[in-house]
Amino acid sequence: MDLEFEPGKNIAMKIPAHEYENTVRFYREVLRFKEITGNGAGDTPRFEFGDKVLWLDCMPGLSQSEIWLEVVASDIGKASEYLKEQGCHRRDEIEPLPNGFKAFWISSPSNIIHLVSSSDDT
């Protein structure tokens, strides 16, 4: 099989609104992680996290924080079929992706969300 998976560069922390400002302050001021500047005032804060990018997303209505991971597939079509055959559940309803972005959402057996993206888009 010529399908390969590798870790992506992005980690998303989904944070309840009531904990969001303190969490951003923790990474920005307490740990003093290097912040990656965005394009505008309302952009999601992002920080260097080793060779990864840590995104801090405010999620109103969420009761506790979640970690979402990115996995890069060498062939997104084959990945979709393979993961389905392996009993992985697609979770495309959880967050819309930009039009034309070759990716989809799945859940691990322990309910960790993974963005499966195409190596063509990295």
N, CA, C and O of each residue as an XYZ file, in Angstrom:
488
protein
N       0.855     -1.188      0.000
C       0.000      0.000      0.000
C       0.890      1.236      0.000
O       1.823      1.327      0.798
N       0.615      2.172     -0.873
C       1.442      3.360     -0.975
C       0.865      4.550     -0.213
O       1.327      5.677     -0.394
N      -0.125      4.321      0.628
C      -0.694      5.377      1.459
C       0.153      5.536      2.713
O       0.476      4.558      3.387
N       0.509      6.787      3.019
C       1.304      7.066      4.216
C       0.655      8.188      4.995
O       0.047      9.096      4.428
N       0.800      8.106      6.332
C       0.339      9.160      7.233
C       1.540      9.692      8.001
O       2.472      8.948      8.308
N       1.510     10.981      8.308
C       2.538     11.580      9.157
C       1.893     12.689      9.978
O       0.855     13.228      9.594
N       2.510     13.028     11.108
C       1.947     14.113     11.910
C       1.937     15.414     11.122
O       2.876     15.714     10.384
N       0.879     16.173     11.283
C       0.811     17.496     10.680
C       1.516     18.504     11.567
O       2.067     18.149     12.609
N       1.498     19.755     11.154
C       2.204     20.785     11.919
C       1.303     21.514     12.904
O       1.787     22.335     13.683
N      -0.010     21.230     12.886
C      -0.942     22.011     13.690
C      -1.571     21.219     14.826
O      -1.961     20.063     14.665
N      -1.657     21.875     15.980
C      -2.376     21.387     17.144
C      -3.367     22.483     17.507
O      -2.976     23.636     17.689
N      -4.636     22.138     17.615
C      -5.646     23.133     17.995
C      -6.141     22.834     19.394
O      -6.526     21.705     19.698
N      -6.130     23.841     20.240
C      -6.713     23.720     21.557
C      -8.045     24.458     21.514
O      -8.080     25.674     21.328
N      -9.135     23.726     21.686
C     -10.479     24.290     21.698
C     -10.799     24.606     23.149
O     -10.841     23.704     23.986
N     -11.026     25.889     23.458
C     -11.089     26.362     24.834
C     -12.454     26.980     25.115
O     -12.931     27.801     24.332
N     -13.093     26.592     26.232
C     -14.363     27.226     26.596
C     -14.182     28.739     26.759
O     -13.139     29.204     27.217
N     -15.200     29.485     26.383
C     -15.119     30.954     26.433
C     -14.748     31.467     27.820
O     -14.005     32.441     27.943
N     -15.259     30.821     28.862
C     -14.998     31.314     30.223
C     -13.550     31.088     30.671
O     -13.139     31.645     31.689
N     -12.772     30.292     29.946
C     -11.371     30.042     30.280
C     -10.408     30.617     29.240
O      -9.190     30.514     29.385
N     -10.965     31.220     28.198
C     -10.164     31.575     27.036
C      -9.101     32.638     27.333
O      -7.922     32.415     27.061
N      -9.495     33.776     27.881
C      -8.532     34.865     28.097
C      -7.389     34.439     29.013
O      -6.233     34.778     28.760
N      -7.703     33.700     30.075
C      -6.646     33.236     30.981
C      -5.727     32.226     30.308
O      -4.533     32.175     30.604
N      -6.277     31.426     29.409
C      -5.448     30.452     28.687
C      -4.505     31.158     27.715
O      -3.326     30.815     27.634
N      -5.014     32.128     26.989
C      -4.160     32.902     26.078
C      -3.072     33.604     26.881
O      -1.909     33.594     26.478
N      -3.426     34.208     28.003
C      -2.448     34.878     28.861
C      -1.381     33.896     29.346
O      -0.202     34.243     29.419
N      -1.793     32.676     29.676
C      -0.859     31.658     30.152
C       0.241     31.394     29.109
O       1.426     31.389     29.444
N      -0.149     31.179     27.865
C       0.843     30.896     26.821
C       1.619     32.144     26.417
O       2.804     32.061     26.097
N       0.968     33.282     26.430
C       1.582     34.531     25.995
C       2.490     35.130     27.074
O       3.614     35.534     26.776
N       2.015     35.193     28.323
C       2.726     35.930     29.375
C       3.415     35.057     30.412
O       4.482     35.419     30.909
N       2.829     33.921     30.746
C       3.435     33.057     31.755
C       4.527     32.200     31.129
O       5.673     32.240     31.576
N       4.189     31.429     30.106
C       5.203     30.606     29.443
C       6.035     31.390     28.437
O       7.144     30.985     28.088
N       5.497     32.511     27.973
C       6.169     33.399     27.014
C       6.570     32.675     25.738
O       7.674     32.853     25.224
N       5.645     31.848     25.232
C       5.881     31.195     23.948
C       5.897     32.252     22.859
O       5.206     33.266     22.955
N       6.687     32.013     21.826
C       6.758     32.937     20.709
C       5.438     32.912     19.948
O       4.997     31.862     19.479
N       4.812     34.086     19.831
C       3.535     34.183     19.142
C       3.761     34.390     17.653
O       4.641     35.142     17.235
N       2.953     33.709     16.875
C       2.986     33.854     15.428
C       1.935     34.896     15.080
O       0.753     34.710     15.369
N       2.350     35.968     14.475
C       1.418     37.054     14.203
C       0.429     36.668     13.124
O       0.758     35.962     12.171
N      -0.794     37.150     13.300
C      -1.843     36.897     12.335
C      -2.014     38.066     11.402
O      -1.189     38.979     11.361
N      -3.107     38.028     10.644
C      -3.370     39.073      9.670
C      -4.250     40.196     10.189
O      -4.324     41.255      9.566
N      -4.921     39.986     11.323
C      -5.832     41.006     11.809
C      -6.044     40.921     13.307
O      -5.593     39.979     13.958
N      -6.738     41.918     13.851
C      -6.950     42.014     15.292
C      -7.744     40.833     15.842
O      -7.498     40.410     16.972
N      -8.688     40.291     15.077
C      -9.521     39.197     15.553
C      -8.987     37.817     15.250
O      -9.696     36.830     15.441
N      -7.751     37.720     14.783
C      -7.192     36.425     14.415
C      -6.994     35.529     15.636
O      -6.768     36.011     16.746
N      -7.080     34.245     15.417
C      -6.838     33.261     16.464
C      -5.367     33.323     16.881
O      -4.480     33.286     16.028
N      -5.100     33.420     18.206
C      -3.702     33.400     18.644
C      -3.056     32.062     18.298
O      -3.643     30.998     18.493
N      -1.829     32.146     17.779
C      -1.046     30.972     17.433
C       0.342     31.126     18.039
O       0.892     32.227     18.085
N       0.903     30.012     18.505
C       2.209     30.041     19.150
C       3.085     28.927     18.601
O       2.597     27.858     18.237
N       4.389     29.192     18.547
C       5.335     28.132     18.207
C       5.310     27.116     19.336
O       5.353     27.482     20.511
N       5.240     25.851     18.981
C       5.207     24.755     19.946
C       6.162     23.693     19.428
O       5.744     22.680     18.867
N       7.470     23.946     19.628
C       8.486     23.104     19.001
C       8.399     23.297     17.498
O       8.426     24.428     17.013
N       8.297     22.209     16.764
C       8.164     22.312     15.313
C       6.696     22.345     14.885
O       6.387     22.217     13.701
N       5.795     22.518     15.855
C       4.351     22.563     15.601
C       3.830     23.978     15.819
O       4.535     24.852     16.325
N       2.570     24.180     15.421
C       1.885     25.450     15.672
C       0.700     25.145     16.575
O      -0.137     24.304     16.247
N       0.630     25.828     17.708
C      -0.465     25.687     18.657
C      -1.470     26.808     18.424
O      -1.147     27.985     18.586
N      -2.697     26.434     18.042
C      -3.790     27.374     17.808
C      -4.674     27.395     19.043
O      -5.023     26.333     19.557
N      -5.046     28.569     19.536
C      -5.946     28.687     20.680
C      -7.280     29.225     20.188
O      -7.411     30.412     19.891
N      -8.272     28.338     20.105
C      -9.592     28.676     19.565
C     -10.607     28.823     20.684
O     -10.758     27.920     21.507
N     -11.305     29.952     20.723
C     -12.376     30.187     21.684
C     -13.636     29.486     21.187
O     -14.058     29.686     20.048
N     -14.234     28.661     22.048
C     -15.398     27.859     21.674
C     -16.541     28.082     22.663
O     -16.642     27.356     23.652
N     -17.407     29.076     22.416
C     -18.558     29.289     23.296
C     -19.401     28.010     23.376
O     -19.596     27.322     22.374
N     -19.889     27.708     24.555
C     -20.736     26.540     24.750
C     -19.970     25.270     25.090
O     -20.587     24.274     25.468
N     -18.660     25.272     24.970
C     -17.854     24.106     25.311
C     -17.659     24.083     26.822
O     -17.441     25.134     27.424
N     -17.732     22.916     27.445
C     -17.610     22.842     28.903
C     -16.185     22.591     29.375
O     -15.837     22.929     30.506
N     -15.356     21.998     28.511
C     -13.958     21.764     28.878
C     -13.100     21.817     27.615
O     -13.597     21.671     26.498
N     -11.817     22.028     27.818
C     -10.906     22.142     26.674
C     -10.727     20.805     25.974
O     -10.845     19.741     26.583
N     -10.439     20.884     24.677
C     -10.158     19.708     23.860
C      -8.899     19.980     23.047
O      -8.583     21.127     22.731
N      -8.192     18.917     22.716
C      -7.035     19.014     21.835
C      -7.394     18.339     20.518
O      -7.884     17.210     20.511
N      -7.153     19.023     19.409
C      -7.381     18.477     18.064
C      -6.032     18.421     17.359
O      -5.229     19.348     17.469
N      -5.786     17.338     16.638
C      -4.498     17.118     15.979
C      -4.655     17.042     14.465
O      -5.733     16.746     13.950
N      -3.567     17.313     13.769
C      -3.552     17.206     12.317
C      -2.706     16.011     11.899
O      -1.621     15.782     12.434
N      -3.221     15.253     10.934
C      -2.509     14.143     10.308
C      -2.489     14.426      8.811
O      -3.512     14.788      8.230
N      -1.332     14.263      8.191
C      -1.194     14.515      6.759
C      -1.143     13.179      6.035
O      -0.387     12.284      6.413
N      -1.957     13.052      4.990
C      -2.023     11.823      4.205
C      -1.403     12.047      2.831
O      -1.559     13.109      2.229
N      -0.706     11.041      2.352
C      -0.076     11.146      1.034
C      -1.115     11.132     -0.088
O      -0.863     11.661     -1.171
N      -2.284     10.527      0.165
C      -3.360     10.478     -0.839
C      -4.679     10.607     -0.079
O      -5.107      9.661      0.582
N      -5.318     11.759     -0.168
C      -6.508     12.043      0.644
C      -7.673     11.120      0.296
O      -8.430     10.734      1.187
N      -7.837     10.759     -0.966
C      -8.901      9.842     -1.371
C      -8.706      8.446     -0.805
O      -9.634      7.848     -0.260
N      -7.475      7.931     -0.941
C      -7.161      6.614     -0.385
C      -7.277      6.639      1.138
O      -7.723      5.668      1.749
N      -6.876      7.748      1.739
C      -6.967      7.877      3.201
C      -8.410      7.775      3.660
O      -8.708      7.096      4.643
N      -9.304      8.447      2.953
C     -10.714      8.415      3.313
C     -11.249      6.985      3.275
O     -11.915      6.541      4.210
N     -10.957      6.272      2.199
C     -11.422      4.887      2.065
C     -10.782      3.976      3.114
O     -11.468      3.178      3.754
N      -9.490      4.097      3.282
C      -8.772      3.259      4.244
C      -9.298      3.464      5.663
O      -9.561      2.494      6.373
N      -9.450      4.717      6.075
C      -9.910      4.994      7.434
C     -11.338      4.496      7.649
O     -11.679      4.024      8.733
N     -12.164      4.602      6.619
C     -13.523      4.065      6.694
C     -13.482      2.548      6.895
O     -14.206      2.003      7.728
N     -12.628      1.877      6.122
C     -12.474      0.426      6.251
C     -11.990      0.022      7.641
O     -12.307     -1.063      8.130
N     -11.221      0.903      8.268
C     -10.680      0.629      9.597
C     -11.663      0.974     10.721
O     -11.340      0.814     11.898
N     -12.854      1.442     10.361
C     -13.882      1.754     11.352
C     -13.783      3.141     11.961
O     -14.425      3.421     12.973
N     -12.984      4.013     11.357
C     -12.873      5.385     11.850
C     -14.124      6.168     11.453
O     -14.645      6.019     10.348
N     -14.584      6.988     12.362
C     -15.797      7.759     12.127
C     -15.462      9.144     11.595
O     -14.695      9.886     12.209
N     -16.042      9.485     10.449
C     -15.909     10.851      9.911
C     -16.697     11.784     10.808
O     -17.772     11.434     11.295
N     -16.158     12.971     11.022
C     -16.799     13.956     11.890
C     -16.853     15.317     11.196
O     -16.613     16.349     11.822
N     -17.165     15.314      9.919
C     -17.162     16.539      9.121
C     -18.141     17.589      9.619
O     -18.032     18.756      9.243
N     -19.093     17.201     10.457
C     -20.078     18.156     10.964
C     -19.525     19.084     12.043
O     -20.154     20.094     12.359
N     -18.379     18.769     12.609
C     -17.926     19.529     13.771
C     -17.387     20.920     13.461
O     -17.495     21.826     14.287
N     -16.811     21.092     12.282
C     -16.290     22.415     11.911
C     -16.122     22.472     10.396
O     -15.442     21.626      9.816
N     -16.736     23.463      9.754
C     -16.600     23.568      8.296
C     -15.152     23.857      7.897
O     -14.417     24.551      8.600
N     -14.774     23.309      6.761
C     -13.443     23.569      6.205
C     -13.588     24.487      4.997
O     -14.634     24.494      4.348
N     -12.555     25.256      4.692
C     -12.633     26.157      3.534
C     -12.883     25.392      2.231
O     -12.396     24.275      2.057
N     -13.635     25.994      1.331
C     -13.878     25.394      0.016
C     -12.550     25.121     -0.679
O     -11.645     25.956     -0.676
N     -12.453     23.957     -1.264
C     -11.246     23.598     -1.995
C     -10.138     23.012     -1.137
O      -9.149     22.512     -1.672
N     -10.278     23.063      0.182
C      -9.263     22.513      1.079
C      -9.454     21.005      1.147
O     -10.507     20.531      1.573
N      -8.440     20.247      0.727
C      -8.540     18.790      0.661
C      -8.261     18.193      2.037
O      -7.119     17.886      2.381
N      -9.342     18.036      2.820
C      -9.198     17.524      4.177
C     -10.561     17.083      4.697
O     -11.600     17.404      4.120
N     -10.531     16.346      5.793
C     -11.756     15.949      6.474
C     -11.418     15.676      7.940
O     -10.253     15.546      8.313
N     -12.455     15.594      8.748
C     -12.312     15.352     10.180
C     -12.641     13.900     10.504
O     -13.566     13.327      9.927
N     -11.884     13.302     11.429
C     -12.219     11.988     11.982
C     -12.078     12.060     13.495
O     -11.549     13.026     14.045
N     -12.561     11.019     14.147
C     -12.425     10.885     15.590
C     -11.659      9.606     15.879
O     -11.923      8.573     15.264
N     -10.717      9.661     16.803
C     -10.016      8.449     17.234
C     -10.952      7.646     18.144
O     -12.003      8.152     18.538
N     -10.590      6.410     18.483
C     -11.438      5.635     19.387
C     -11.666      6.313     20.746
O     -12.660      6.036     21.417
N     -10.756      7.188     21.146
C     -10.927      7.906     22.416
C     -11.503      9.305     22.217
O     -11.428     10.149     23.110
N     -12.080      9.541     21.037
C     -12.768     10.793     20.712
C     -11.866     12.008     20.597
O     -12.309     13.130     20.843
N     -10.609     11.808     20.227
C      -9.734     12.933     19.903
C      -9.974     13.244     18.431
O      -9.918     12.353     17.584
N     -10.240     14.510     18.133
C     -10.514     14.926     16.760
C      -9.193     15.087     16.006
O      -8.224     15.645     16.521
N      -9.184     14.584     14.776
C      -8.026     14.704     13.892
C      -8.469     15.316     12.572
O      -9.460     14.893     11.977
N      -7.732     16.301     12.129
C      -7.892     16.825     10.779
C      -6.979     15.993      9.891
O      -5.761     15.993     10.076
N      -7.557     15.289      8.935
C      -6.772     14.541      7.963
C      -6.683     15.408      6.727
O      -7.683     15.649      6.051
N      -5.474     15.877      6.434
C      -5.291     16.798      5.299
C      -4.362     16.162      4.272
O      -3.647     15.200      4.552
N      -4.402     16.725      3.096
C      -3.600     16.230      1.982
C      -2.195     16.812      2.041
O      -2.007     17.989      2.348
N      -1.217     15.971      1.742
C       0.160     16.486      1.688
C       0.304     17.511      0.563
O       1.269     18.274      0.542
N      -0.643     17.533     -0.364
C      -0.633     18.538     -1.443
C      -0.891     19.935     -0.906
O      -0.492     20.916     -1.535
N      -1.562     20.052      0.264
C      -1.930     21.358      0.824
C      -0.954     21.861      1.859
O      -1.160     22.952      2.391
N       0.103     21.126      2.177
C       1.025     21.553      3.226
C       2.106     22.433      2.690
O       2.969     22.881      3.445
